[in-house]
Amino acid sequence: MDQYKKGSNVREAFENAPYLSQKLENYFGVYEDLFGRFKGTDCTFMEIGILHGGSLFMWREFLGPKARIIGVDLNPNAIKWRDHGFEIYIGSQSDSDFWEYLKTVVQDLDVILDDGGHTNEQQMCSVIFGSSLVKDGGLLVVEDTHASFWPNFGNPSKYSFSNFAHEVSDDLTKFGRGEKVTKLSALVSEVRFFPSITTFVIDRKVATEEPRAVSNLGLVDIAPDMRFYGSNRLFKFLIEVDRALSSGRNIGMSRKWLRILNPFVSSRAFAMPRKLTMRLVKSMMAVNLRITNFLSYYKLVREYSKDPSGV
Ligand SMILES: C[S@@+](CC[C@H](N)C(=O)[O-])C[C@H]1O[C@@H](n2cnc3c(N)ncnc32)[C@H](O)[C@@H]1O
């Protein structure tokens, strides 16, 4: 095992492969990062897309002789790579029946790497059907994701793979709010975006753990959360009014104003107008936030991110 830990790096293995393979230069660093821990192990590694066969040899040299290397391709001629000791299955990555078949012959995969046809549908199918074949701690890796921005793949589009991948990652980020768009949130614990490669980390336990807020029960300082105070004076005022109306407490408002407001805040007679005012204030806050979000997005993303050095 140690021999292979020290053995070829993936770039060397690529150069040594006797058959053609073409990859983007930056992929080798990403492969080392993602797959380095599988070197010298008896991992199960499946690549979708064989073409000239070069990458099958690359993976064998890189991962070592204990690795089970599986190739999948639509091209029936690819079956010939079985003669070189690889496990080959012929079928389409966008065919759910083919995935059902694969399930009967391969399970508990450490890695599925999709270097197949790169259409939106094909890449999404790999993730949707392939994820359940990957064991916990394993990876589902889709490469050449730049196809999501290529016109000859019908992109860029709302229905691109990239958009789908971001929806999966958004599902991870919702923290109990908002409906999950994909069911993959039961399998995927992490989504990692690299240039032209997107990786879904599969971990069912982590993925299905309910997010839980915890406190260290430390001492409370009299410190207001000032997140909205920085640049938006109107919002600051609305917060003050909201706080004063809802609890009678306030932080920045002068005592004089509070005294004047007091009957309105505490008297039963004002319960209904107080409720209506609070509703109005909340709506104004929501509108204010939307406008501020739009303006800051426009400024930061359109203006500064064109020239990050100018920030
Ligand atoms: C980019 S090449 C693979 C290159 C190979 N991985 C390498 O690095 O040397 C793409 C391969 O995907 C295969 N392919 C295209 N559409 C497919 C599909 N729907 N299902 C399975 N394989 C497909 C093609 O036949 C082709 O061999």
The ligand as an SDF file (V2000), in Angstrom:
LIG
                    3D

 27 29  0  0  0  0  0  0  0  0999 V2000
  -14.8190   12.8890  -22.9680 C   0  0  0  0  0  0  0  0  0  0  0  0
  -14.9260   11.2570  -23.5080 S   0  0  0  0  0  0  0  0  0  0  0  0
  -14.2320   10.3410  -22.2010 C   0  0  0  0  0  0  0  0  0  0  0  0
  -12.7630   10.5190  -22.0770 C   0  0  0  0  0  0  0  0  0  0  0  0
  -12.0910    9.6640  -21.0560 C   0  0  0  0  0  0  0  0  0  0  0  0
  -12.7130    9.7270  -19.7830 N   0  0  0  0  0  0  0  0  0  0  0  0
  -10.6600   10.1210  -20.9290 C   0  0  0  0  0  0  0  0  0  0  0  0
  -10.3700   10.9710  -20.0960 O   0  0  0  0  0  0  0  0  0  0  0  0
   -9.8280    9.6130  -21.6580 O   0  0  0  0  0  0  0  0  0  0  0  0
  -16.6290   10.9890  -23.4410 C   0  0  0  0  0  0  0  0  0  0  0  0
  -17.1170    9.5770  -23.5800 C   0  0  0  0  0  0  0  0  0  0  0  0
  -18.4560    9.5560  -23.0730 O   0  0  0  0  0  0  0  0  0  0  0  0
  -19.1970    8.6580  -23.8420 C   0  0  0  0  0  0  0  0  0  0  0  0
  -20.6240    8.9990  -23.7380 N   0  0  0  0  0  0  0  0  0  0  0  0
  -21.2920    9.9870  -24.3820 C   0  0  0  0  0  0  0  0  0  0  0  0
  -22.5760    9.9820  -24.0380 N   0  0  0  0  0  0  0  0  0  0  0  0
  -22.7270    8.9810  -23.1490 C   0  0  0  0  0  0  0  0  0  0  0  0
  -23.8360    8.4720  -22.4300 C   0  0  0  0  0  0  0  0  0  0  0  0
  -25.0690    8.9870  -22.5640 N   0  0  0  0  0  0  0  0  0  0  0  0
  -23.6470    7.4460  -21.5810 N   0  0  0  0  0  0  0  0  0  0  0  0
  -22.4200    6.8870  -21.4500 C   0  0  0  0  0  0  0  0  0  0  0  0
  -21.3270    7.3340  -22.1060 N   0  0  0  0  0  0  0  0  0  0  0  0
  -21.4840    8.3540  -22.9470 C   0  0  0  0  0  0  0  0  0  0  0  0
  -18.6670    8.8020  -25.2340 C   0  0  0  0  0  0  0  0  0  0  0  0
  -18.9520    7.6330  -25.9920 O   0  0  0  0  0  0  0  0  0  0  0  0
  -17.1900    9.0300  -24.9860 C   0  0  0  0  0  0  0  0  0  0  0  0
  -16.4920    7.8190  -25.0540 O   0  0  0  0  0  0  0  0  0  0  0  0
  1  2  1  0
  2  3  1  0
  2 10  1  0
  3  4  1  0
  4  5  1  0
  5  6  1  0
  5  7  1  0
  7  8  2  0
  7  9  1  0
 10 11  1  0
 11 12  1  0
 11 26  1  0
 12 13  1  0
 13 14  1  0
 13 24  1  0
 14 15  1  0
 14 23  1  0
 15 16  2  0
 16 17  1  0
 17 18  1  0
 17 23  2  0
 18 19  1  0
 18 20  2  0
 20 21  1  0
 21 22  2  0
 22 23  1  0
 24 25  1  0
 24 26  1  0
 26 27  1  0
M  CHG  2   2   1   9  -1
M  END
$$$$
